[in-house]
Amino acid sequence: MFVLLCGCAAFAKDGQTNSSVPDRFLIARHTFIDVGLPHDFYEIISVRGTSTGTTVERITLIPPRDACMQPPRVETVGFVIPEPVSVVLGGRNPCAISDKALRKELKRRKQGLVFSGAEISMHVQCAGKKRIIRADVLDRDMFDPV
């Protein structure tokens, strides 16, 4: 998923932020499905570089299907990856994604109907400024032939 976020936007020169690869970031993901229950899933993934690698913590929230029969669920998991954050990011720097490429990704969602997919945002500090990188994986990305 990390590579998906970084790879979905082109690295253009205009509006680009030059910065070193961040040592931490947060990913928020809302997955929605138009059939079956539950319809929505929410995840928060925290990634932090350490002296021995990368610590990843994930919290998943599944809202109640029916409050009486299936209460909401919260699942947490944490683990350590021996590689640094730069390797976890697939050698890409999210701070190098141009503003133009980010705007293009936001416009893509407005083309046609969307019934299922995932709204993903990466929250990262780039050159001391908070930056939100959005990506949408839409049902047409998952099911339409290329």
C-alpha positions in Angstrom: 0.0 0.0 0.0 2.9 2.4 0.7 4.3 2.0 -2.8 0.8 2.6 -4.2 0.5 6.0 -2.6 3.9 7.1 -3.7 3.6 5.6 -7.1 0.2 6.9 -8.1 1.4 10.4 -8.6 4.0 11.4 -11.1 7.1 13.1 -10.0 7.0 16.4 -11.9 9.4 19.3 -11.6 6.9 22.1 -11.2 5.5 22.7 -7.7 7.9 20.0 -6.4 9.0 20.1 -2.8 12.7 19.2 -2.4 13.2 17.5 0.9 14.9 14.5 2.4 12.8 11.3 2.8 10.6 11.7 5.9 11.3 9.4 8.8 7.6 9.1 9.8 4.2 9.3 8.2 0.6 8.5 8.8 -1.8 6.8 6.4 -5.6 7.0 6.8 -7.7 4.7 4.6 -11.5 4.5 4.2 -12.5 1.4 2.2 -16.2 1.3 1.1 -18.1 -1.4 -0.7 -21.5 -1.1 -2.2 -22.6 -4.8 -1.6 -22.8 -6.8 1.6 -22.3 -5.7 5.1 -20.5 -4.0 6.7 -20.1 -1.3 4.0 -17.2 0.7 5.5 -13.8 0.0 7.0 -11.4 2.5 8.4 -7.7 2.2 9.0 -4.9 4.3 10.5 -1.4 3.2 9.9 1.5 4.9 11.7 5.0 4.4 10.3 8.1 5.6 12.3 11.7 5.2 11.6 13.8 3.9 14.5 17.5 3.2 15.0 16.9 -0.5 14.2 14.4 -0.2 11.3 10.8 0.9 11.0 7.9 0.5 13.4 4.4 0.1 11.9 1.2 0.3 13.9 -2.2 -0.3 12.4 -5.6 0.4 13.9 -8.7 -1.0 12.0 -12.2 0.1 12.8 -15.2 -1.8 11.5 -18.5 0.0 12.3 -21.4 -2.0 13.6 -23.5 -3.8 11.0 -26.4 -3.9 13.4 -25.7 -2.6 16.9 -27.7 -5.5 18.5 -26.2 -8.3 16.6 -22.7 -7.2 15.5 -21.0 -4.5 17.6 -18.2 -2.3 16.2 -14.8 -4.0 16.1 -11.4 -2.4 16.7 -8.3 -4.3 15.8 -4.8 -3.2 16.4 -1.5 -4.7 15.3 2.1 -3.5 15.5 5.3 -4.8 14.1 8.9 -3.9 13.3 10.5 -4.0 9.8 14.3 -4.2 9.9 14.6 -1.9 6.8 14.6 2.0 7.1 11.5 4.1 6.1 13.1 4.9 2.7 13.0 1.2 1.8 9.4 0.8 3.1 8.5 3.7 0.7 10.0 1.8 -2.2 12.8 4.3 -2.7 10.4 7.0 -3.4 10.1 10.3 -1.6 6.5 11.5 -1.0 7.8 15.0 -0.5 9.0 15.0 -4.1 5.5 14.6 -5.6 4.5 17.8 -7.3 1.4 19.8 -6.4 0.2 19.5 -10.0 0.2 15.7 -9.8 -1.7 15.8 -6.5 -4.4 18.0 -8.1 -4.7 15.7 -11.0 -5.4 12.8 -8.7 -8.2 14.7 -6.9 -9.9 15.5 -10.3 -9.8 11.8 -11.3 -12.5 10.9 -8.8 -15.1 13.3 -10.4 -15.1 11.2 -13.6 -18.1 8.8 -13.5 -19.9 7.1 -10.7 -18.1 5.4 -7.8 -19.7 2.6 -5.9 -16.7 0.9 -4.2 -13.1 1.8 -3.5 -10.7 3.3 -1.0 -10.0 6.9 -0.1 -6.4 7.0 1.1 -4.4 10.0 2.5 -0.8 10.1 3.6 0.0 12.7 6.2 3.7 13.6 6.2 6.0 16.5 7.2 7.9 17.9 4.2 10.5 20.6 4.9 8.8 21.5 8.2 5.3 21.8 6.6 2.4 19.3 7.0 1.5 17.8 3.7 -1.5 15.6 2.8 -1.2 13.3 -0.2 -4.5 11.9 -1.4 -5.1 8.9 -3.6 -8.3 7.1 -4.5 -8.5 3.5 -5.6 -11.9 3.4 -7.4 -14.0 0.4 -8.4 -13.1 1.1 -12.0 -9.4 0.7 -11.0 -10.2 -2.7 -9.5 -12.7 -4.2 -11.9 -12.4 -2.5 -15.4 -10.1 -4.0 -18.0 -7.1 -1.8 -18.7 
